Amino acid sequence: MAIPGKLAQVFIVEDNDPDVFLVEEALRSQGVPAQIQRCQDGEEAIRVLSQIDQANLPDIIIIDLNLPKVTGLDILKHVRSLKQLDGIPVLILTSSQSKTDRAQSMQLGANAYIAKPPTLPEFLSSVGSGIRALLELDRSEPRSRCHRRASLRPSRRIRARSRIVTTRLPLLAEPRP
């Protein structure tokens, strides 16, 4: 869980500059002050994540699936194999609408999967609120208990206009009927 008043440490693996900018804007729109560390390819991400020590752990890891050199799924496998990163929430943020990608991501230990929304307001809202919810997870709970919590559901308007999928996030508000 990020400490209130402290910059959230966000580690993002994304090769597309505009998408990194949109994540920064989504954090700003949610009032989440953050410091972002970025890797542009999977090879670099694995190297950097392998060398992170306890004093420099990120509060959240955001991974795109379609990356140069090493795929996002391979990075996710690596993250979940590192003891020092156990309990760090991982968000898959990708353009992939594939049910297979989503299922594999969740099976490999992602806390959430969001398909990049098609419009700016939807991106800012869904990505920003998804990141905020992951930052608010209590990491002192065993990972399996965090994963069994109810899903965060996007608003009816967003669900109707895009295929956003977020799973394994705590329920922040009662879903609308």
C-alpha positions as CSV (number, residue, x, y, z in Angstrom):
1,M,0.0,0.0,0.0
2,A,1.4,3.4,-0.9
3,I,1.9,5.7,2.0
4,P,-0.5,8.8,1.9
5,G,1.4,12.0,1.2
6,K,4.4,10.1,-0.3
7,L,5.1,9.7,-4.0
8,A,3.8,6.4,-5.3
9,Q,6.7,4.5,-6.9
10,V,5.4,3.3,-10.3
11,F,7.5,0.9,-12.5
12,I,6.2,0.8,-16.0
13,V,7.3,-1.3,-18.9
14,E,6.0,0.4,-22.1
15,D,7.7,1.1,-25.4
16,N,5.2,3.7,-26.5
17,D,5.9,7.2,-25.3
18,P,2.3,8.5,-25.6
19,D,1.0,5.6,-23.5
20,V,3.4,6.5,-20.7
21,F,2.3,10.1,-20.9
22,L,-1.4,8.9,-20.7
23,V,-0.6,6.9,-17.6
24,E,1.0,10.0,-16.0
25,E,-2.1,12.0,-16.8
26,A,-4.3,9.2,-15.4
27,L,-2.4,9.4,-12.2
28,R,-2.7,13.2,-12.1
29,S,-6.4,13.0,-12.8
30,Q,-6.8,10.7,-9.8
31,G,-4.7,13.0,-7.6
32,V,-2.0,10.3,-7.2
33,P,1.4,11.9,-6.9
34,A,3.9,9.5,-8.5
35,Q,7.5,9.0,-9.5
36,I,7.7,6.8,-12.6
37,Q,10.6,4.5,-13.5
38,R,10.3,3.3,-17.1
39,C,11.8,0.5,-19.2
40,Q,11.2,0.5,-22.9
41,D,11.7,-3.2,-23.6
42,G,11.4,-6.5,-21.8
43,E,15.0,-7.3,-21.7
44,E,15.8,-4.1,-19.9
45,A,12.9,-4.6,-17.5
46,I,14.0,-8.0,-16.5
47,R,17.5,-6.8,-15.8
48,V,16.4,-3.8,-13.8
49,L,13.7,-5.7,-11.8
50,S,16.2,-8.5,-11.0
51,Q,18.5,-5.9,-9.4
52,I,15.9,-4.0,-7.3
53,D,16.6,-4.1,-3.6
54,Q,14.2,-3.8,-0.7
55,A,14.8,-0.1,-0.2
56,N,13.8,0.7,-3.8
57,L,10.8,-1.5,-4.4
58,P,8.0,0.0,-6.5
59,D,4.5,0.3,-5.2
60,I,3.0,-1.0,-8.5
61,I,4.4,-2.5,-11.7
62,I,2.6,-1.8,-15.0
63,I,3.4,-4.0,-17.9
64,D,2.4,-3.8,-21.6
65,L,2.2,-7.2,-23.3
66,N,3.5,-6.3,-26.7
67,L,7.1,-5.3,-26.2
68,P,10.3,-5.6,-28.1
69,K,12.8,-8.3,-27.2
70,V,10.9,-10.0,-24.3
71,T,7.1,-10.2,-24.0
72,G,5.0,-8.8,-21.2
73,L,4.0,-12.3,-20.2
74,D,7.6,-13.3,-19.8
75,I,8.2,-10.2,-17.7
76,L,5.2,-11.1,-15.5
77,K,6.6,-14.6,-15.0
78,H,9.9,-13.2,-14.0
79,V,8.3,-10.7,-11.6
80,R,6.3,-13.4,-9.9
81,S,9.5,-15.6,-9.6
82,L,11.3,-12.9,-7.6
83,K,10.8,-13.1,-3.8
84,Q,11.5,-9.4,-3.3
85,L,8.6,-8.5,-5.6
86,D,6.1,-10.8,-4.0
87,G,3.1,-8.7,-3.0
88,I,3.8,-5.9,-5.4
89,P,0.6,-5.4,-7.5
90,V,1.0,-5.9,-11.2
91,L,-1.3,-4.3,-13.7
92,I,-1.3,-5.5,-17.3
93,L,-2.1,-2.4,-19.5
94,T,-2.3,-3.5,-23.1
95,S,-4.0,-2.9,-26.4
96,S,-4.7,-6.7,-26.6
97,Q,-8.4,-7.6,-26.4
98,S,-7.5,-11.3,-26.4
99,K,-9.3,-13.5,-23.9
100,T,-6.2,-15.8,-24.0
101,D,-3.9,-13.0,-23.1
102,R,-6.2,-11.9,-20.2
103,A,-6.5,-15.5,-18.9
104,Q,-2.7,-16.1,-19.1
105,S,-2.0,-12.8,-17.4
106,M,-4.3,-13.6,-14.5
107,Q,-3.0,-17.2,-14.3
108,L,0.6,-15.9,-14.1
109,G,-0.2,-13.6,-11.2
110,A,-1.3,-10.3,-12.5
111,N,-3.6,-8.4,-10.1
112,A,-5.4,-6.6,-12.9
113,Y,-5.7,-6.5,-16.7
114,I,-6.9,-3.4,-18.5
115,A,-7.3,-3.2,-22.3
116,K,-6.4,0.3,-23.3
117,P,-9.6,2.3,-23.7
118,P,-10.2,4.0,-27.0
119,T,-10.9,7.5,-25.7
120,L,-9.0,9.9,-23.5
121,P,-11.7,10.3,-20.8
122,E,-12.2,6.6,-20.6
123,F,-8.4,6.0,-20.4
124,L,-7.9,8.6,-17.7
125,S,-10.9,7.3,-15.7
126,S,-10.4,3.5,-15.9
127,V,-6.6,3.4,-15.8
128,G,-6.4,6.1,-13.1
129,S,-9.0,4.4,-10.9
130,G,-7.5,1.0,-11.5
131,I,-4.0,2.1,-10.5
132,R,-5.4,3.9,-7.4
133,A,-7.2,0.7,-6.3
134,L,-4.1,-1.4,-6.7
135,L,-2.0,1.1,-4.8
136,E,-4.6,0.9,-1.9
137,L,-4.3,-2.9,-1.7
138,D,-3.0,-4.0,1.7
139,R,0.3,-5.8,0.8
140,S,0.5,-7.3,4.3
141,E,-2.3,-9.7,3.3
142,P,-1.2,-12.9,1.6
143,R,-1.4,-12.5,-2.2
144,S,-4.1,-15.2,-2.4
145,R,-6.5,-13.3,-0.1
146,C,-6.0,-10.1,-2.1
147,H,-6.8,-12.0,-5.3
148,R,-10.1,-13.4,-4.0
149,R,-11.7,-9.9,-3.4
150,A,-14.6,-8.7,-5.5
151,S,-13.9,-7.2,-8.9
152,L,-13.9,-3.5,-9.6
153,R,-16.4,-2.8,-12.4
154,P,-16.2,0.0,-14.8
155,S,-19.2,2.3,-15.1
156,R,-22.1,1.1,-17.3
157,R,-21.2,3.9,-19.9
158,I,-17.6,2.7,-20.1
159,R,-18.5,-1.0,-20.4
160,A,-20.9,-0.2,-23.2
161,R,-18.2,1.7,-25.3
162,S,-15.1,-0.4,-24.7
163,R,-13.9,-3.8,-23.7
164,I,-12.1,-2.8,-20.4
165,V,-11.4,-5.7,-18.1
166,T,-10.2,-5.2,-14.6
167,T,-10.1,-8.2,-12.2
168,R,-9.0,-9.1,-8.8
169,L,-9.3,-5.5,-7.5
170,P,-11.1,-4.7,-4.3
171,L,-14.7,-3.4,-4.7
172,L,-14.6,0.3,-4.3
173,A,-18.3,1.0,-4.6
174,E,-21.5,-0.9,-5.0
175,P,-22.1,-1.9,-8.6
176,R,-25.0,-0.3,-10.3
177,P,-27.9,-2.6,-11.2
